[in-house]
Amino acid sequence: MINTIFPEICNTTFNKLFNNAKETNQTQFLTSFFPFGEIHDQSILSYISDYEFAEVLELLNNFDPLQASSKINIKDRIRIQMFLYCHIIEVDLIYHILFNMIQTIKRQPYSLKIFSIRKRKSKSGEKGSKKIAESPIEKIKALTEESEKLGIPLGNVFSEFYLNTLRNAFNHSQYFIEQDGTFNLSQSLSQFAQGNARGHYTAEAISHFYQKSLTYIKTFMNSYNSHIKEFMDGNAYDTNFGKIEYSMPIHRGWGFKKIR
């Protein structure tokens, strides 16, 4: 069961990040909500945001009655919860938006790539180069460290529900589930890692992480929608891609179009 503190942590953290970014640079703040590169059709700036968010919500809504059903056995319920948990973690658009909100507050340029902040050597041996964060754990580390410098610690959000070992075990099929719903990480149970306390997760623990991941994504979407709502008045607003304005819904949700 999720206590009332975590939803408040999510809500406060996301809202503070969005509000500070908007106050720093509204143009880039809006740009961060519409992550497009040159290969995309910028005449419909909401395409990715709208469709990806709608898709993940539809997925969660469709599976929720199934995993909550008393007719499904405990092992299948765990499999469904882990599938949805990992899917939520892989929603890259959220990482992108959060990263560019941080960039905006820092008065750094908008970027289509999330960089790790750890200094590493490049292949040429150059010191001080930055590695592009590709996996969720790398993106979360980058977001955590950069947000802490701003006093808006995203780490307080991700540390509540994200376990890299859990995500990797399920994604790479390195697990097995017992009849009582205990989720076992295969690698942690090998002869080289016997006694690893993180090798077992009860059905209750899996449900706990899953429910917190739901809180994370739904709170983010609520904050996202509340901050974009004020720009849905039909007026033109500046972004790095040019001026945009809200129009009548053009697909599954609202639509922002670039003014040609």
N, C-alpha and C positions, 0 to 999 in steps of 0.2 A: 504494500500500500504506500502511495506517495504522500509524504507529509506536505504541509502547506508551505514549508520553507523553500523547497526547490523550485516550484512554479514562480515564486516571488523573486528568487535569485535570477531565473531566466528572464523574467519580464523586466526587472530593474536593469540588468546588464544590457539587454538588447536595446531597450528604450534609451538608455544613457548613451550608448554608442551611436545610435541613429541621430539623436538630438544634437550631440556634440559635432557630428559630421555635418549636419545641416547648417548649424550655426557657423562652422568654419568656412564651408564653401558649398552653397546650395547647388551650384552647377554640377560639381563633381559628385555631390551626394546623390543627385538624381541619376547621374551617369552610372553610379555603382549599382543601382537597381536594374539597369538594363545592360548586362554584360555582352557587348557585341564586338566582334572583330570585323575586318574588312570582308570576310567571306560571307557574312550574313546579310540578309535583306534588312537594311536599317529603316525601311519605310514602315515596318511594323515592329517597333522596338520591344513590344511586350511579348513577342513570340515565344522566346525561350522561357522567360520567367513564368508566364501564364500557363504554358503547356506542361512544364516540368512540375510546377507546384500543384496544378490540377491533377496530374497523373499520380503523384505520390499520395495525395489525399484520397484519390479514388481507390488506389491500391489498399491503403490502410482501412478505409471504410468497408471495402468488400471483404477483406479477410477478418476484420474484427469479430463479426458474429460467429464465424467459423471457429476461431481459436477460443472464443468464450463459451462455446456450446458445451453442454454437459454430455452430449452424445459422443464427443471426440475423445479418444484415449489420451492419456497424459503425454506419451511420447510424441504423438502427432502435434499436440498443442505446443510442446517445446520446439519442435521443428518449425512450425509456423511462426512462433514468436521470434526465433532466431533468424529466420528468413526476413521478417519485417525489420528486426533490429539492424541487421546488416544493410538492408536497403536504405534505411534512414541514414546510416552512417555514410553511405556512398553518395548522398545528395550533394554533389559538388557545388551547386549554385549557391548554397548557403555559405560555404567556406569562401567563395569568391566575393560575395557581397560583404561579409564581415571583414575580409582582408582589405577591401577597398574603402570601407568606412574608416578603418585604422589609417590607411594611406591618406585619406582626406584630412583627418584630424591632425596628422603629422605634417600636413601641407606637402605631401609627396605626391607624385603624379599617379594617375589611374593606371592600373596594370591588368592585363589579361592573365598574368601568371602570378601564382603565389610563391614567394621566395622564402626559403628557410633563412633564419637570421644567424645561423651558426656559420662561422668562418671556416671554409674548407679550402683545400688546395685543388686547383683545377688539374686537368690531365697534363697541362703544360708546366705544372709546377708553380703557377702563379698563386701567391698567397692572398687571402682576403676575398676570394671569389665567393659567390653565393650559389647554392645549388637549388634548382627548382624543386619545390615540394610536390611530390607526385602522389604518395600514398596518404590515406586519411591521418595516420599517426604523424607524418611529417607536417601536414597542414595544421593539425591541431597544435603541435609543438610551436610552429611559427606563430599562429594566432595567439597562443597562450603567452609566449614571451613578449611579443609586440604589444599586446593589450595591457599586460602588467605595467609596462613603461608608462602607459597613459592613465593608470589608476582605474581601468575598467577591465578587471581580470576575467577573461573568458574561460580561463582554466577552472574557475569555480563551477562553471556549467559542465564542461566536458568531463571533468574528473568524477562527476556524480554517476555517470552512466557508461562512459567509454572504456572498454577493456580491449586492448589490442590483441591479447592472447585469445580472448573469447571470439573476437571477430575473425581472426586468422584461422582458428581451429574449424569454425563452421564453413568459411569460404573455401578452405582447402580440404574439406572432408577428413579432418584429422580429429575425429571425435566419435564417441558412441554413447548412446543413451540407455540407461538401465530401466527396468520395469517401473521403478518408483519415480522416474523422471530425472534422476541424477544425470547431469551432463558432464561427461568425462573428456578431458583433453588427452588425446592419444600420446602425444609427445611427452607430456608432463608425467605420464604413467609408465614411461619406459624405464629400463634398468639404469639408465644414466640420470634419471631425474626422480627417483623414488622419494616419497616423502614430501613432494612439492605440494604445499597447502593450496595452491591455486589450480591444482589439477582436477578438482571436483567442484561442480556448482549444482546446488539443489534446484528443484523445479521452482521453488519460491524465489530463489536468487535470480534465476533466469527471467521470471515474470517481473521481478523488481527492476532489473536493468531495462527490460523491454518497455515497461510503463514509463520509466524516466525518459527513455528515448522519445516516446510519444509526446511527453510534456515538452521536451526540448524543441521538437519540430513544430508542434502546434503553437507554442508560445512565440517562436520565431515568426511563423506565418501571420499570427495575429498582430504582432508588432509591425511587421512589414506592411500589412494591409492598412493598418491605422495611420502609418506615416505617408503612405502614397495617396490616401483618400483625399487629402486637402488639395492635391494637384489635379483632381478629377472634375474641375470646374469649367473646362472648355477653354481656359486661357492658355497662352503659349508660354513655355518655360525653357530656359537654356540648359543644354547638356553639352558635353564634350563632342557629341555627335551632331549637334545642331539643335534647333528648336523643336520641341514636342508639344503635342496637345492631346487631351483626352477626347475620344470620340465614342460613339455608341459601341456596345460590345460587338466585336468582329469575329469572335469564335466562341470558346467556352467561357470566357470571362470578359473583364473590362479590356479596353484597348487604348494604348498610347501610340500615336502616329507621328512620324517625323514630318515637319512642314517643309515641303520641297521648295 
